[in-house]
Amino acid sequence: MNVPLLDLKEQFRTIEVDVRRAVDRVLATQQFILGPEVDAFEKEAASYTGVAHAVGVASGSDALILLFMAMGIGPGDGIVTTPYTFFSTAGSAAHLGIRPVFVDIDPGTYTISPEAIEKVLVEGGPPGVKLRAIVPVHIFGQCARMAPILKMAKEHDLAVIEDAAQAIGSHYQMPDGTIRMAGSMGRGAILSFFPSKNLGAMGDAGMVVTDDAALADIVRIMRNHGSRPKYFHATVGLNSRLDALQAAVLRVKLSYLDRWHEARRANAQRYRELFQSAGLVESGHIVLPARPPDDGKNGYRPHIYNQYVVRARDRNALREHLKKRGIGTEIYYPLPLHLQECFRNYGYREGDLPASEQASRETLALPIYPELTPEQQQAVVESIEEFYRQS
Ligand SMILES: *Cc1c(COP(=O)(O)O)cnc(C)c1O
């Protein structure tokens, strides 16, 4: 049975009529840059995310660059972040001459470790670098442990910028029981609408979300060459606008998003049951995704499963085996950022951030997309069972 890691064609079939109608609406107006579709999507996305302001931009990576620029974080400054993430969390900072200071992750959830952040804050970070912000990543669709992070940031006068690229619609439960949406907890946050995210555009797209009206306004100016009024530039910005066509498509898809999250959660639950009854959890061959210890109470399920990532014994050979069986998987991420060649000058060595390095060696993302069928999931688990029986 063929089981791709992600099948966007299947999703498109279910929304095709709506999407074509939305695209036609834009084609009829021939207004492709900003305009009413972008305005409307910004309002709808802000409301969905539980923030006051949303600014549509060209990608999640640009959203990070624009947010750093708008906050005046630049050369000589540092951000504390995780090495176990997509490149642009740190790449967007480095692009501006900001030093990413990497700290290790919690091995259970793969999110940044608040204890590791605290250690850096107490030690003060690398010499000559002024720490300005903590950038937690809600990796795979599950929020980082935000309560201690927000507390530390306050104590040390640092901003919190959430990389919520993989986590639109994910929740976090504060210690007092209040529930917050991913992207609504920091000074600002970024979303990505890369096609493989839970809310994916038909191309590149991203967004800055924030409750801070002044900050949103600066991002709005900066995404459009820093110009206001038109052709007058008090600052130097970028050309990084959200396309009207993408906004129109995203508006359609946003109306399905909660249903898709639910389908992914149901698939995750089915995997849990299948792996457990196959004995692969008990035997230690497979480690299922965990919930953070201060979260997930009372059956409350905050994860949106942008990726379903397990630890697997003999991961690389398992991946080869699954490939032969027609099952798509991916390694997120095979080399943590502190060991990337482009960051060699920061001086990290193998062994510096062991939990991240171990995760890079052991994790495997399995198909989890909403349209995945129970039969396909069964085929995935049976093929994994077969691999460990043979090995
Ligand atoms: C997808 C992603 C981004 C931004 O990606 P773009 O492709 O630029 O939209 C940033 N951080 C993380 C963690 C991501 O997964």
PDBQT file of the ligand as one rigid body, heavy atoms in Angstrom, charges set to zero:
ROOT
HETATM    1  C1  LIG A 401       8.117  26.332   8.370  1.00  0.00    +0.000 C 
HETATM    2  C2  LIG A 401       8.864  26.940   9.465  1.00  0.00    +0.000 A 
HETATM    3  C3  LIG A 401       9.317  28.282   9.459  1.00  0.00    +0.000 A 
HETATM    4  C4  LIG A 401       9.130  29.246   8.330  1.00  0.00    +0.000 C 
HETATM    5  O1  LIG A 401       9.043  28.690   7.124  1.00  0.00    +0.000 OA
HETATM    6  P1  LIG A 401       8.698  29.406   5.753  1.00  0.00    +0.000 P 
HETATM    7  O2  LIG A 401       8.915  28.273   4.806  1.00  0.00    +0.000 OA
HETATM    8  O3  LIG A 401       9.647  30.506   5.552  1.00  0.00    +0.000 OA
HETATM    9  O4  LIG A 401       7.281  29.872   5.765  1.00  0.00    +0.000 OA
HETATM   10  C5  LIG A 401       9.948  28.768  10.585  1.00  0.00    +0.000 A 
HETATM   11  N1  LIG A 401      10.127  28.004  11.667  1.00  0.00    +0.000 NA
HETATM   12  C6  LIG A 401       9.704  26.733  11.720  1.00  0.00    +0.000 A 
HETATM   13  C7  LIG A 401       9.876  25.972  12.980  1.00  0.00    +0.000 C 
HETATM   14  C8  LIG A 401       9.081  26.154  10.622  1.00  0.00    +0.000 A 
HETATM   15  O5  LIG A 401       8.674  24.886  10.698  1.00  0.00    +0.000 OA
ENDROOT
TORSDOF 0
